[in-house]
Amino acid sequence: MAHTHQQMTQEMRQCIQDCLECYSVCLTTADYCLHMGGEHASPEHIGILTDCAEICQTSAAFMARQSEHHGHICAECAQICQQCAADCEQMAKDDQQMLNCAEVCRRCAESCRRMAAMVA
C-alpha cells in the first residue's frame, strides 16, 4: 500500500493539538471525578471520559503519522467528544473542572469534524 507523504496542513496540526489537549483534560477530569465520588464516579461517566481520552490520543497519532485512515478515526473522535461534552455539561452545575472539560471536548469535536470532512 503506497503512502504518499504530504505537507501537514495547519488545520491538521491544530486538530492534533486539540486532540492532545482533550486527551489530557479528560484523564485529569476522570481522576477529579473519582475523587468527587457520587454520580461523578459512576462507571458510565468515567467510561465516556476514558473513551474520549483514548480516541483523542489515537486520533492525534493517526494524524501525526498522516495515516490514510485518519478521516474515519476523526469522525468517530468527534462523535465521542460530543457525547463526553454533553455528559460533563449535564453534571457540571457550577463545577469549573466539568465546564472546562465540556468546552475542550466540544472544541476537539469541531476540529475533528472539520478534519473528517476534508478527507470525506
C-alpha positions, -999 to +999 in steps of 0.1 A: +000+000+000+016+032-012+018+060+013+024+095-001+038+120+023+020+153+021+028+185+038+008+186+071-017+214+070-022+240+097-057+225+102-043+191+109-016+205+133-044+224+151-066+192+153-037+172+167-032+199+193-069+199+201-070+161+204-039+161+228-054+188+249-087+169+251-069+136+259-051+153+289-082+172+302-104+140+300-078+120+320-075+148+346-113+151+348-117+113+353-093+115+382-111+145+396-145+127+393-132+096+410-122+118+440-155+136+439-174+104+442-212+100+439-226+104+404-193+119+392-177+085+398-203+064+380-190+037+357-208+053+328-193+088+333-158+075+339-162+053+309-171+081+285-142+103+299-118+073+293-132+065+259-128+102+249-092+103+261-083+071+243-099+081+209-083+115+211-049+100+217-055+076+188-068+103+165-038+125+172-015+096+164-032+087+131-029+124+120+007+127+132+016+097+110-007+110+082-024+077+081-048+072+052-074+061+079-073+094+099-105+107+084-128+080+098-109+079+131-115+117+134-152+113+126-156+087+154-135+110+177-159+139+170-189+118+180-173+105+212-161+140+222-196+155+216-211+128+239-184+134+265-191+172+264-228+166+269-222+143+298-198+166+315-220+196+310-250+177+324-230+170+356-214+204+358-238+227+376-212+254+386-182+230+386-154+247+367-135+214+360-166+199+344-174+230+324-138+232+311-138+195+301-171+201+282-156+231+264-124+213+255-144+183+242-166+205+221-136+223+206-120+189+198-152+176+183-155+205+160-119+203+149-122+165+142-154+171+123-136+196+100-107+171+096-131+142+087-149+164+062-117+173+045-110+137+036-145+126+030 
